[in-house]
């Protein structure tokens, strides 16, 4: 039975403090015994050796024969060559020079960041954490390929487009979501009679489509192949938006560098990143059996769980380990801000499924300036702090584990430290479970599958156009195109909804045809039946499933 005395003893022996950052990590409520900790001594020593090799320039992304160098971004002197060090230092100077030049000209009041994945989630989280009234530029995001989202953004910026700066972020320029966003933005500027190039900056690699397309823009800043999107916040990807908004870029980098230094220690029990990785492993038995619920008790950190979803889940969610064995590893992350979550899903966390552990994020300071008392002797911040401590105690009473991270405040230095902490913890945990934390084959597979779907959509349009006098059942279309009928049905319904195809009949008896074409003998567009199995006079179709050839053709007269 856990008593206040042995809980205090465990807290004193396990608390990790980084005085230079005003940071502490309390893993004591994860209930790791001395024997549990001792089991990590050897594997953690090996993980830390691998991390040292990584920072020295070892090939970590074996799939692409790439180094992983995000740690050098806040300590260029650690880069494995003078050339890399100079490139990193030059990029920081470019970031500051570009921001200073644009501030001096005073042309812009709005900033649109066009990117996806790490190129959006990191800057989005940072903007929520550090943004304040009076920032040099107000930040907007174009981070999806949603037409309604594009229209909404264009409408909100319509009367200030002339004062809008766009930063397009893509290593290759071929990422469809970012490319589509850029083209939609270009069209909006064109409709307003504005030259997009005079409003645009690119952050990109030097060999991709965006690098060529952005020649003549206001600036080009580098993205290197040894920096992954999810670890790019201390590169130009994260630093340029910070500098343009007027936030403390150097303080952010200093916080990350200070945490890097604290997490290099080989005395792993005083290394906050190593302790985090050990807690994750202990909680889920090294298989990710428990989800990580992240509960930040500050509004400014409400997007941090969303940022961690990519950093943690894209890094650790792997089918194969580094030996090629099927392991289906991962660590699920979700979260909501405190104390909001106490009115949402804490009920289940306390009394429901025991399939998680909690990470609380708290700060010692809660506002700039004095606070009023909302009741005698208590401020609103006192209530927030009390809700965190009360929730932690309630979870402990139900045998639910938790970790508490405490920052001095949500400022640039503290945010840089928090990002660096989790980057290191993910790398160490990846070593413990023997997965490559620096590639993402599942993401690439999803992109390839999406490209195949878009290709099928184009084939459907071509086929319908080639049989303009016909209205064709899904099975016939699928057979002719050697495609799955479910995919064909979804795509046909989308083509009808967007006005690029027509539907005759309804439900699974519906038939699809080219826009503007009429199938003789068929029913009326959108609702009628009729027309027979072929969907119109002059058409002969086959209902054979994919795999046969010549399953559909217009009937010819001899």
C-alpha positions as CSV (number, residue, x, y, z in Angstrom):
1,X,0.0,0.0,0.0
2,X,1.3,3.4,-1.0
3,X,1.5,5.7,2.1
4,X,2.3,9.4,2.1
5,X,5.7,8.6,3.6
6,X,6.9,6.2,0.8
7,X,5.3,8.4,-1.8
8,X,7.4,11.3,-0.6
9,X,10.5,9.1,-0.6
10,X,9.9,8.0,-4.1
11,X,9.2,11.6,-5.2
12,X,12.5,12.8,-3.7
13,X,14.5,10.0,-5.3
14,X,12.9,10.2,-8.8
15,X,12.3,13.9,-9.4
16,X,14.5,15.3,-12.2
17,X,15.2,19.0,-12.1
18,X,17.0,21.2,-14.7
19,X,17.6,24.4,-12.7
20,X,18.8,26.4,-15.7
21,X,15.4,26.1,-17.3
22,X,13.2,26.2,-14.2
23,X,12.1,22.7,-15.3
24,X,11.2,19.6,-13.4
25,X,9.9,16.1,-14.3
26,X,8.1,14.0,-11.7
27,X,7.7,10.3,-12.7
28,X,7.0,9.1,-9.2
29,X,3.3,8.4,-9.8
30,X,4.2,5.9,-12.5
31,X,5.0,3.6,-9.6
32,X,8.4,2.4,-10.9
33,X,10.2,0.5,-8.2
34,X,14.0,0.4,-7.8
35,X,14.0,-3.0,-9.5
36,X,12.0,-1.6,-12.4
37,X,14.5,1.2,-12.8
38,X,17.5,-1.1,-12.6
39,X,16.2,-3.1,-15.5
40,X,16.7,-0.1,-17.7
41,X,20.4,0.5,-16.8
42,X,21.9,-1.6,-19.6
43,X,19.4,-0.9,-22.4
44,X,19.4,2.8,-21.7
45,X,23.1,2.9,-21.7
46,X,23.0,1.4,-25.2
47,X,20.3,3.9,-26.3
48,X,22.4,6.8,-25.1
49,X,25.4,5.5,-27.0
50,X,23.3,5.3,-30.2
51,X,22.1,8.9,-29.6
52,X,25.7,10.0,-29.2
53,X,26.5,8.4,-32.6
54,X,23.5,10.1,-34.1
55,X,24.6,13.5,-33.0
56,X,28.1,12.7,-34.4
57,X,26.6,12.1,-37.9
58,X,25.9,8.4,-38.1
59,X,23.5,7.3,-40.8
60,X,20.2,6.9,-38.9
61,X,17.7,6.9,-41.7
62,X,19.0,3.7,-43.3
63,X,16.2,3.6,-45.9
64,X,17.3,6.9,-47.5
65,X,21.0,6.8,-46.4
66,X,20.5,10.0,-44.5
67,X,21.9,11.5,-41.3
68,X,19.5,13.0,-38.7
69,X,20.7,16.4,-37.6
70,X,18.0,18.4,-35.9
71,X,20.2,18.6,-32.8
72,X,22.8,20.6,-34.7
73,X,20.3,23.3,-35.5
74,X,20.6,24.7,-32.0
75,X,24.3,23.7,-31.6
76,X,25.9,24.2,-35.0
77,X,29.3,23.6,-33.5
78,X,28.3,19.9,-33.1
79,X,27.7,19.4,-36.8
80,X,30.0,16.8,-38.3
81,X,31.6,19.1,-40.8
82,X,32.5,22.8,-41.2
83,X,30.4,23.0,-44.3
84,X,27.2,21.9,-42.4
85,X,28.0,24.2,-39.5
86,X,28.3,27.2,-41.9
87,X,25.1,26.2,-43.6
88,X,23.2,26.2,-40.3
89,X,24.6,29.4,-39.1
90,X,24.0,31.1,-42.5
91,X,20.3,29.9,-42.5
92,X,19.8,31.5,-39.1
93,X,21.3,34.8,-40.3
94,X,19.0,34.6,-43.4
95,X,16.0,34.1,-41.2
96,X,16.8,37.2,-39.1
97,X,17.8,39.3,-42.1
98,X,14.6,38.5,-44.1
99,X,12.4,39.3,-41.1
100,X,14.3,42.5,-40.3
101,X,14.0,43.6,-44.0
102,X,10.3,43.0,-44.2
103,X,9.6,44.6,-40.8
104,X,11.5,47.7,-42.0
105,X,9.5,47.9,-45.2
106,X,6.3,47.6,-43.2
107,X,4.3,46.1,-46.2
108,X,2.8,43.2,-44.4
109,X,0.4,42.7,-41.5
110,X,-0.8,39.2,-42.2
111,X,1.2,36.0,-42.6
112,X,-0.1,32.8,-44.2
113,X,1.9,29.6,-43.7
114,X,1.2,27.0,-46.4
115,X,2.5,23.6,-45.4
116,X,1.4,20.3,-44.0
117,X,2.6,17.7,-41.4
118,X,5.6,19.0,-39.5
119,X,5.6,22.1,-41.7
120,X,2.2,23.1,-40.2
121,X,1.7,21.3,-36.9
122,X,4.9,22.8,-35.3
123,X,4.3,26.4,-36.4
124,X,0.6,26.1,-35.5
125,X,1.4,24.9,-32.0
126,X,4.1,27.6,-31.6
127,X,1.7,30.3,-32.8
128,X,-0.9,29.3,-30.2
129,X,1.8,29.1,-27.5
130,X,3.6,32.4,-28.2
131,X,1.2,34.6,-30.1
132,X,-0.1,37.7,-28.5
133,X,-1.9,40.9,-29.3
134,X,0.5,43.3,-30.9
135,X,2.6,40.7,-32.8
136,X,4.3,42.1,-35.8
137,X,2.2,39.9,-38.1
138,X,-1.0,38.0,-37.6
139,X,-0.6,34.3,-38.6
140,X,-3.0,32.2,-40.6
141,X,-2.6,28.6,-41.8
142,X,-3.3,26.9,-45.1
143,X,-2.6,23.3,-44.1
144,X,-5.1,21.1,-45.9
145,X,-6.5,20.6,-49.4
146,X,-10.0,21.4,-48.4
147,X,-11.7,23.7,-51.0
148,X,-14.0,25.2,-48.4
149,X,-11.0,25.9,-46.2
150,X,-9.4,27.8,-49.1
151,X,-12.5,29.8,-49.7
152,X,-12.8,30.7,-46.0
153,X,-9.2,31.8,-45.8
154,X,-9.5,33.9,-49.0
155,X,-12.7,35.5,-47.7
156,X,-11.1,36.4,-44.3
157,X,-8.1,38.0,-46.1
158,X,-10.0,39.6,-49.0
159,X,-9.7,43.2,-47.7
160,X,-6.0,42.8,-46.7
161,X,-4.6,40.6,-49.3
162,X,-2.3,43.4,-50.4
163,X,-0.8,43.3,-46.9
164,X,-0.5,39.5,-46.8
165,X,2.8,37.6,-46.9
166,X,2.8,33.9,-47.8
167,X,5.4,31.4,-46.7
168,X,5.3,28.1,-48.6
169,X,7.0,25.2,-46.9
170,X,7.8,22.0,-48.7
171,X,11.1,20.1,-49.0
172,X,10.4,18.9,-52.6
173,X,7.5,21.1,-53.7
174,X,5.7,17.9,-54.7
175,X,3.6,17.4,-51.6
176,X,0.1,17.6,-53.1
177,X,-1.6,19.4,-50.1
178,X,1.0,22.2,-50.1
179,X,1.1,22.4,-53.9
180,X,-2.7,22.7,-54.0
181,X,-2.7,25.4,-51.3
182,X,0.0,27.4,-53.1
183,X,-2.0,27.3,-56.3
184,X,-5.2,28.3,-54.6
185,X,-3.4,31.2,-53.0
186,X,-1.8,32.2,-56.3
187,X,-5.3,32.2,-57.8
188,X,-6.7,34.4,-55.0
189,X,-3.8,36.9,-55.5
190,X,-4.4,36.9,-59.2
191,X,-8.1,37.6,-58.8
192,X,-7.1,40.6,-56.7
193,X,-4.7,41.8,-59.4
194,X,-1.7,41.1,-57.2
195,X,1.6,39.6,-58.2
196,X,2.0,36.5,-56.0
197,X,5.8,36.5,-56.3
198,X,6.0,39.9,-54.5
199,X,4.2,38.3,-51.5
200,X,5.8,34.9,-51.3
201,X,8.8,33.2,-49.6
202,X,9.8,29.6,-50.0
203,X,11.3,27.2,-47.5
204,X,12.5,24.3,-49.6
205,X,15.2,22.0,-50.8
206,X,17.5,23.0,-53.6
207,X,16.5,20.2,-56.0
208,X,12.7,20.2,-56.0
209,X,9.9,21.8,-58.0
210,X,9.3,24.5,-55.4
211,X,12.9,25.7,-55.6
212,X,12.5,26.3,-59.3
213,X,9.0,27.7,-59.0
214,X,10.0,30.2,-56.3
215,X,12.9,31.9,-58.2
216,X,12.1,35.6,-58.2
217,X,10.1,35.4,-54.9
218,X,11.0,37.6,-52.0
219,X,13.3,35.0,-50.5
220,X,14.3,31.3,-50.5
221,X,15.3,29.6,-47.3
222,X,16.8,26.1,-47.0
223,X,15.3,22.7,-46.0
224,X,17.9,19.9,-45.7
225,X,17.3,16.3,-46.3
226,X,18.8,15.5,-42.8
227,X,16.0,17.3,-41.0
228,X,12.6,15.6,-40.9
229,X,9.4,17.6,-41.0
230,X,8.4,16.5,-37.5
231,X,11.8,17.7,-36.1
232,X,12.0,20.9,-38.1
233,X,10.9,23.5,-35.5
234,X,14.4,24.7,-34.9
235,X,15.1,25.1,-38.6
236,X,13.8,27.9,-40.9
237,X,10.5,26.0,-40.9
238,X,9.8,27.1,-37.3
239,X,12.2,30.0,-37.0
240,X,11.1,32.2,-39.9
241,X,7.4,32.4,-38.7
242,X,8.8,33.2,-35.2
243,X,11.0,36.0,-36.5
244,X,8.3,37.4,-38.7
245,X,5.9,37.5,-35.8
246,X,8.5,39.2,-33.5
247,X,9.0,36.3,-31.1
248,X,12.3,35.5,-29.3
249,X,14.1,33.2,-31.9
250,X,17.4,33.2,-30.0
251,X,15.7,32.4,-26.7
252,X,13.8,29.5,-28.3
253,X,17.1,28.1,-29.6
254,X,18.8,28.6,-26.3
255,X,16.0,26.7,-24.5
256,X,16.3,23.8,-26.9
257,X,20.1,23.8,-26.6
258,X,19.9,23.8,-22.8
259,X,17.5,20.9,-22.8
260,X,19.8,19.0,-25.3
261,X,22.7,19.5,-22.9
262,X,20.6,18.2,-19.9
263,X,19.5,15.2,-21.9
264,X,23.0,14.1,-23.0
265,X,24.0,13.0,-19.5
266,X,24.9,9.3,-19.3
267,X,23.5,9.2,-15.8
268,X,20.1,8.3,-17.2
269,X,18.1,8.6,-14.0
270,X,18.9,12.3,-13.9
271,X,18.3,12.6,-17.7
272,X,14.7,13.8,-18.3
273,X,14.4,12.4,-21.8
274,X,15.7,9.0,-20.7
275,X,13.4,9.0,-17.7
276,X,10.4,9.8,-20.0
277,X,11.4,7.0,-22.4
278,X,11.7,4.6,-19.5
279,X,8.3,5.6,-18.2
280,X,6.7,5.0,-21.7
281,X,8.3,1.6,-21.9
282,X,7.3,0.6,-18.4
283,X,3.7,1.8,-18.9
284,X,3.1,-0.2,-22.1
285,X,5.4,-3.1,-21.6
286,X,7.6,-2.0,-24.5
287,X,4.7,-2.6,-26.9
288,X,2.7,0.6,-26.6
289,X,-0.1,-1.2,-24.8
290,X,-1.1,2.0,-23.1
291,X,-1.9,5.3,-24.7
292,X,-0.2,8.5,-23.6
293,X,-2.8,11.1,-22.6
294,X,-1.3,14.6,-22.6
295,X,-3.1,17.2,-20.4
296,X,-1.6,20.7,-20.6
297,X,-2.9,23.0,-17.9
298,X,-2.4,26.1,-19.9
299,X,-4.5,27.4,-22.8
300,X,-1.3,28.3,-24.7
301,X,-0.3,24.6,-24.7
302,X,-3.6,23.2,-25.9
303,X,-2.1,22.2,-29.3
304,X,0.9,20.5,-27.9
305,X,-0.8,17.1,-27.7
306,X,-1.7,17.5,-31.4
307,X,2.0,18.4,-32.2
308,X,3.1,15.3,-30.2
309,X,0.8,13.0,-32.2
310,X,3.0,13.5,-35.3
311,X,6.3,13.5,-33.4
312,X,5.6,10.4,-31.4
313,X,3.2,8.4,-33.6
314,X,5.0,9.0,-36.9
315,X,8.3,8.2,-35.4
316,X,7.4,5.1,-33.4
317,X,4.4,3.6,-35.3
318,X,6.2,1.0,-37.3
319,X,5.4,-2.5,-38.7
320,X,9.0,-3.7,-38.7
321,X,11.8,-3.3,-36.3
322,X,15.4,-2.6,-37.3
323,X,16.0,-6.3,-37.8
324,X,13.2,-6.6,-40.3
325,X,10.9,-8.5,-37.9
326,X,7.1,-7.7,-37.8
327,X,6.4,-6.0,-34.5
328,X,3.6,-3.4,-35.1
329,X,5.0,-1.0,-32.7
330,X,3.7,2.4,-31.7
331,X,2.6,4.7,-28.9
332,X,-0.9,6.3,-29.2
333,X,-1.1,10.0,-28.2
334,X,-4.2,12.0,-27.5
335,X,-5.0,14.9,-25.2
336,X,-7.1,17.9,-24.2
337,X,-6.3,20.9,-22.0
338,X,-6.9,21.1,-18.3
339,X,-9.1,21.9,-16.7
340,X,-11.4,21.6,-19.7
341,X,-10.8,17.8,-19.8
342,X,-12.3,17.5,-16.3
343,X,-15.7,18.2,-17.9
344,X,-14.9,15.8,-20.8
345,X,-13.1,12.5,-20.5
346,X,-11.5,12.4,-17.0
347,X,-14.5,10.4,-15.9
348,X,-13.3,7.5,-18.1
349,X,-9.7,8.1,-17.1
350,X,-10.5,7.6,-13.5
351,X,-13.2,4.9,-13.6
352,X,-13.1,3.4,-17.1
353,X,-10.6,1.4,-19.1
354,X,-7.2,1.2,-17.6
355,X,-5.4,1.5,-21.0
356,X,-3.4,4.7,-20.7
357,X,-1.1,6.8,-18.6
358,X,-1.2,10.6,-18.2
359,X,1.3,13.3,-18.8
360,X,0.4,16.6,-17.0
361,X,2.0,19.8,-18.3
362,X,1.9,22.6,-15.8
363,X,3.7,26.0,-15.3
364,X,4.7,27.8,-12.2
365,X,3.6,31.2,-13.5
366,X,0.2,31.7,-15.0
367,X,-0.1,35.2,-16.3
368,X,1.8,38.5,-16.9
369,X,1.0,40.9,-14.1
370,X,-1.0,40.6,-10.9
371,X,-4.2,38.5,-10.4
372,X,-7.4,39.4,-8.7
373,X,-8.9,37.1,-6.1
374,X,-12.0,35.3,-7.5
375,X,-12.8,34.3,-4.0
376,X,-11.1,35.2,-0.7
377,X,-7.5,34.1,-0.8
378,X,-7.7,32.4,-4.2
379,X,-7.0,33.5,-7.8
380,X,-8.2,31.8,-11.0
381,X,-4.6,30.5,-11.4
382,X,-4.9,28.9,-7.9
383,X,-8.0,27.1,-9.1
384,X,-6.2,25.9,-12.2
385,X,-3.3,24.5,-10.2
386,X,-5.7,22.9,-7.7
387,X,-7.6,21.2,-10.5
388,X,-4.3,19.7,-11.8
389,X,-3.3,18.4,-8.3
390,X,-6.8,17.1,-7.6
391,X,-7.0,15.3,-10.9
392,X,-3.6,13.7,-10.4
393,X,-4.6,12.6,-6.9
394,X,-7.9,11.2,-8.1
395,X,-6.2,9.2,-10.8
396,X,-3.6,7.9,-8.4
397,X,-6.3,6.7,-6.0
398,X,-7.7,4.6,-8.9
399,X,-4.3,3.2,-9.7
400,X,-3.8,5.2,-12.8
401,X,-0.2,6.3,-13.6
402,X,0.9,9.9,-14.4
403,X,4.0,12.0,-15.1
404,X,4.1,15.7,-14.4
405,X,6.3,18.1,-16.4
406,X,6.6,21.6,-14.9
407,X,7.9,24.7,-16.8
408,X,8.6,28.1,-15.4
409,X,6.3,29.6,-18.0
410,X,5.1,29.3,-21.6
411,X,7.7,31.5,-23.2
412,X,10.1,31.0,-26.2
413,X,12.8,29.5,-24.0
414,X,10.5,27.1,-22.2
415,X,8.8,26.0,-25.5
416,X,12.2,25.3,-27.1
417,X,13.1,23.1,-24.1
418,X,9.9,21.2,-24.3
419,X,10.3,20.4,-28.0
420,X,13.9,19.3,-27.5
421,X,12.9,17.1,-24.6
422,X,10.3,15.1,-26.6
423,X,12.5,14.9,-29.7
424,X,15.2,13.2,-27.5
425,X,12.8,11.0,-25.6
426,X,11.3,9.7,-28.9
427,X,14.8,8.8,-30.2
428,X,15.8,7.0,-27.0
429,X,12.5,5.1,-26.9
430,X,13.0,4.1,-30.5
431,X,16.3,2.6,-29.5
432,X,14.7,0.7,-26.6
433,X,12.1,-0.9,-28.8
434,X,14.6,-1.3,-31.8
435,X,12.6,0.7,-34.4
436,X,13.8,3.3,-36.8
437,X,12.3,6.5,-35.4
438,X,13.5,8.6,-38.4
439,X,11.6,7.2,-41.4
440,X,7.9,7.0,-42.3
441,X,7.2,4.2,-44.8
442,X,3.5,4.1,-43.8
443,X,3.1,7.8,-44.8
444,X,4.7,7.2,-48.1
445,X,2.4,4.2,-48.7
446,X,-0.6,6.4,-48.0
447,X,0.6,9.0,-50.5
448,X,1.1,6.3,-53.2
449,X,-2.4,4.9,-52.6
450,X,-3.9,8.4,-52.8
451,X,-2.2,9.0,-56.1
452,X,-3.7,5.7,-57.4
453,X,-7.2,6.9,-56.4
454,X,-6.7,10.2,-58.2
455,X,-5.5,8.3,-61.3
456,X,-8.6,6.1,-61.2
457,X,-10.9,9.2,-60.9
458,X,-9.3,10.6,-64.1
459,X,-9.8,7.2,-65.9
460,X,-13.5,7.2,-64.9
461,X,-13.9,10.7,-66.4
462,X,-12.2,9.7,-69.6
463,X,-14.2,6.5,-69.9
464,X,-17.5,8.3,-69.3
465,X,-16.5,10.8,-71.9
466,X,-15.7,8.1,-74.4
467,X,-19.2,6.6,-73.9
468,X,-21.1,9.9,-73.8
469,X,-24.3,8.3,-74.9
470,X,-24.4,5.8,-72.1
471,X,-25.3,5.8,-68.4
472,X,-23.3,2.9,-66.9
473,X,-23.7,0.8,-63.7
474,X,-20.9,0.8,-61.2
475,X,-20.1,-2.9,-61.8
476,X,-19.7,-2.2,-65.5
477,X,-17.4,0.7,-64.9
478,X,-15.4,-1.2,-62.4
479,X,-15.0,-4.2,-64.8
480,X,-14.0,-2.0,-67.7
481,X,-11.3,-0.2,-65.6
482,X,-10.2,-3.3,-63.7
483,X,-10.9,-1.4,-60.5
484,X,-12.7,-2.1,-57.2
485,X,-16.4,-1.3,-57.5
486,X,-16.5,0.3,-54.0
487,X,-13.8,2.8,-55.1
488,X,-15.6,3.4,-58.3
489,X,-18.9,4.1,-56.5
490,X,-17.3,6.6,-54.1
491,X,-15.6,8.4,-57.0
492,X,-18.7,8.5,-59.1
493,X,-20.7,10.0,-56.3
494,X,-18.1,12.6,-55.8
495,X,-18.0,13.4,-59.5
496,X,-21.8,13.9,-59.5
497,X,-21.6,16.1,-56.4
498,X,-19.0,18.3,-58.0
499,X,-20.8,18.6,-61.3
500,X,-18.4,16.5,-63.4
501,X,-20.7,13.5,-64.0
502,X,-24.4,12.8,-64.0
503,X,-26.4,10.2,-62.2
504,X,-29.5,8.4,-63.5
505,X,-31.6,6.5,-61.0
506,X,-30.6,6.1,-57.3
507,X,-29.1,3.8,-54.7
508,X,-27.0,0.9,-56.0
509,X,-29.1,0.8,-59.2
510,X,-27.8,4.2,-60.2
511,X,-26.0,4.6,-63.5
512,X,-23.4,7.3,-64.3
513,X,-22.7,9.2,-67.4
514,X,-20.8,12.1,-68.9
515,X,-22.1,15.6,-68.1
516,X,-24.2,17.0,-71.0
517,X,-24.7,13.7,-72.6
518,X,-28.1,12.0,-72.7
519,X,-28.6,8.3,-72.8
520,X,-31.4,7.5,-75.1
521,X,-34.3,5.6,-73.4
522,X,-32.8,6.3,-70.0
523,X,-34.5,8.0,-67.1
524,X,-34.2,11.6,-66.2
525,X,-31.0,12.9,-64.6
526,X,-30.8,12.5,-60.8
527,X,-33.9,10.6,-60.1
528,X,-35.4,8.5,-62.9
529,X,-34.9,4.8,-63.6
530,X,-35.4,3.1,-66.9
531,X,-33.0,2.6,-69.7
532,X,-32.5,-1.1,-69.0
533,X,-29.4,-2.8,-67.6
534,X,-27.2,-1.0,-70.1
535,X,-28.4,2.4,-69.0
536,X,-29.5,3.7,-72.4
537,X,-30.2,2.7,-75.9
538,X,-27.2,2.2,-78.1
539,X,-25.1,0.9,-75.1
540,X,-24.0,-2.7,-74.4
541,X,-22.3,-3.3,-71.1
542,X,-20.9,-6.2,-69.2
543,X,-21.3,-6.7,-65.5
544,X,-18.2,-8.8,-65.2
545,X,-16.0,-7.9,-62.3
546,X,-12.4,-6.6,-62.6
547,X,-9.9,-8.9,-64.3
548,X,-11.6,-9.6,-67.7
549,X,-10.9,-7.4,-70.7
550,X,-13.3,-5.6,-73.1
551,X,-16.1,-5.7,-70.6
552,X,-17.9,-2.7,-72.0
553,X,-18.3,-1.2,-75.4
554,X,-20.9,0.7,-77.4
555,X,-23.0,-1.5,-79.6
556,X,-22.1,-1.3,-83.3
557,X,-24.4,-2.0,-86.3
558,X,-23.2,-4.5,-88.9
